[in-house]
């Protein structure tokens, strides 16, 4: 019974977990790039750090949309139908995944506008 509860909570908060992982990756990569001066490395005429964060953002958005689509479709433990708790978990999962997708997009957009380490004198 306990394992099922933990699994359901993890599925319900999957959007937040994806967002937190993306946030940690973006900030960690930027910190490492500025500290060890590899922010100036380029690939295909674009800063490698910018390219990496862009790809990570697209992967995180894809994962968020996957969680959102599972919640809306009612698949697995995130479904809308069935028992009372599932009718609660589906909309909560969809809402958290949707808001987390907006947060991931909001984190990824500055990479396109601001150069890496611009505020650090780099």
C-alpha positions in Angstrom: 0.0 0.0 0.0 2.8 2.4 0.9 4.6 1.8 -2.4 1.5 2.7 -4.3 1.0 5.9 -2.4 4.7 7.0 -3.1 4.3 6.1 -6.8 1.1 8.1 -7.1 2.7 11.1 -5.4 5.8 10.9 -7.6 3.6 10.6 -10.7 1.4 13.5 -9.6 4.5 15.7 -9.0 6.4 14.6 -12.1 6.0 18.0 -13.7 7.6 19.7 -10.7 10.4 17.1 -10.6 11.2 17.7 -14.2 11.1 21.5 -13.7 13.5 21.2 -10.7 15.9 19.0 -12.6 15.9 21.5 -15.5 16.5 24.4 -13.1 19.4 22.7 -11.4 20.9 21.7 -14.7 20.6 25.3 -16.2 22.0 27.0 -13.2 24.7 24.4 -12.6 25.9 24.5 -16.2 26.0 28.3 -16.2 27.9 28.3 -13.0 30.4 25.8 -14.3 30.8 27.6 -17.6 31.5 30.9 -16.0 33.8 29.5 -13.3 35.9 27.3 -15.6 35.7 29.6 -18.6 34.3 27.2 -21.1 31.4 29.5 -22.0 33.3 30.7 -25.0 33.4 27.2 -26.7 31.3 27.1 -29.8 29.6 24.4 -31.9 27.9 25.2 -35.2 28.6 28.9 -34.6 26.7 29.0 -31.4 28.0 28.9 -27.8 28.1 25.3 -26.6 26.5 26.3 -23.3 23.6 28.0 -25.1 23.1 25.0 -27.4 23.2 22.6 -24.5 20.7 24.5 -22.4 18.5 24.9 -25.5 18.5 21.1 -26.1 17.9 20.5 -22.4 14.9 22.9 -22.4 13.4 21.1 -25.4 13.8 17.7 -23.7 12.3 19.0 -20.5 9.3 20.6 -22.4 8.8 17.3 -24.2 8.7 15.4 -20.9 6.3 18.0 -19.4 4.0 17.7 -22.3 4.1 13.9 -22.0 3.1 14.0 -18.3 0.4 16.5 -19.2 -1.0 14.4 -22.0 -1.0 11.3 -19.8 -2.9 13.2 -17.1 -5.4 14.6 -19.6 -5.9 11.2 -21.3 -6.4 9.5 -17.9 -3.5 7.0 -18.3 -2.0 5.2 -15.3 -2.2 6.6 -11.9 -2.8 10.1 -13.3 -6.2 9.5 -14.7 -9.3 11.6 -14.4 -11.8 8.8 -14.0 -12.3 6.1 -11.5 -12.1 6.4 -7.8 -12.4 9.6 -5.9 -8.6 10.1 -5.5 -8.0 9.6 -9.2 -10.5 12.3 -10.0 -8.5 14.5 -7.7 -5.1 13.5 -9.0 -5.7 13.9 -12.7 -6.5 17.6 -12.7 -3.7 18.3 -10.1 -1.2 16.4 -12.2 -2.3 18.3 -15.4 -2.2 21.7 -13.6 1.3 21.1 -12.1 2.7 19.8 -15.4 1.2 22.8 -17.3 2.6 25.3 -14.9 5.9 23.5 -14.8 6.1 23.6 -18.6 5.6 27.4 -18.5 8.4 27.6 -15.9 10.8 25.5 -18.0 10.1 27.7 -21.0 10.6 30.8 -18.9 14.0 29.4 -17.7 15.1 28.5 -21.1 14.2 31.8 -22.9 16.9 34.0 -21.4 19.6 31.8 -23.0 18.5 33.1 -26.4 18.6 36.7 -25.2 21.5 37.1 -22.7 25.0 35.8 -23.5 26.4 33.3 -21.0 28.4 35.0 -18.2 27.3 38.5 -19.3 26.8 39.7 -15.8 30.1 38.1 -14.6 32.4 40.2 -16.8 32.7 37.4 -19.3 
